[in-house]
Amino acid sequence: MKASKSQEITTANRVYDDPSAKYYFLAMMTLTYALNLFDRQLLSMLQESVKAELSLSDTQLGLLTGTAFAFFLCHGRPVDRPLGRPV
């Protein structure tokens, strides 16, 4: 026998009623956000070391950091769009 739509919604809501599941989700989202911030700042923190190691000019270093920013800018939205839609 197939469950009705309201039964499916009620069953799905029970998962969110558990306080430990809420805190686990919050912890995972906070960790993901922190790693995202760190990842975006990593090249900026190490740019002088990278510049010296690879013998880059200021122009080349600017293109490298600009390309990283453009990657996040171009690929962040298409990936984010399907994830934000309700199921």
PyMOL commands that set and color helices and strands:
alter all, ss='L'
color gray80, all
select helices_A, chain A and resi 5-17+19-54+58-84
alter helices_A, ss='H'
color red, helices_A
deselect
rebuild
show_as cartoon
